[in-house]
């Protein structure tokens, strides 16, 4: 266990194109979050509201990459994190957001903003504040090197806890079938 601020492992997390379910699962470790805080110092994460990522030993990324902002966040994490973990189906294979990959971007935008039911003031948004959409949603390993994959949609709090404890303790990561099955 870390005994002081300097000896704690620095961890950053981010949510890209997804539902934020993986972060919710992290919170599902319940009171063990207190044990985790004894071992790690959270850097950029929605849990701390820190906006910039510093140098970290571990980065946890949930969600796929669907726009230029996602891509920049991912590249920044890869530059600043010694180990990068793809957490959940969206980060690993694009998940539900990647269902749009079988359509062109023009088809998607037209359906959502021009031809969709119940629209008032129809028109595709054109605001410089909005990040540009990519033509496809990408799993993160297609764009940067990923060190570990933690599957699930989302992975359970227990699976996240087992994964983090093994990683923090320097043990081989082995998730039992009971944490990975979908039956």
Secondary structure, 3 states (H helix, E strand, C coil): CCCCHHHCEEEEEEECECCCHHHHHHHCCCCHHHHHHHHEEECCECCCCECCCCCEEEEEEECEEEEHHHHHHHHHHHHHEEEEEEECHHHHHCCHHHHHHHCCHHHHHHHHHCCCCCCCCCCCCCCCCCCCEEEEEECHHHCCCCCEEECCCCCCHHHHHHHHHHHHHCCCCCCCHHHHCCC
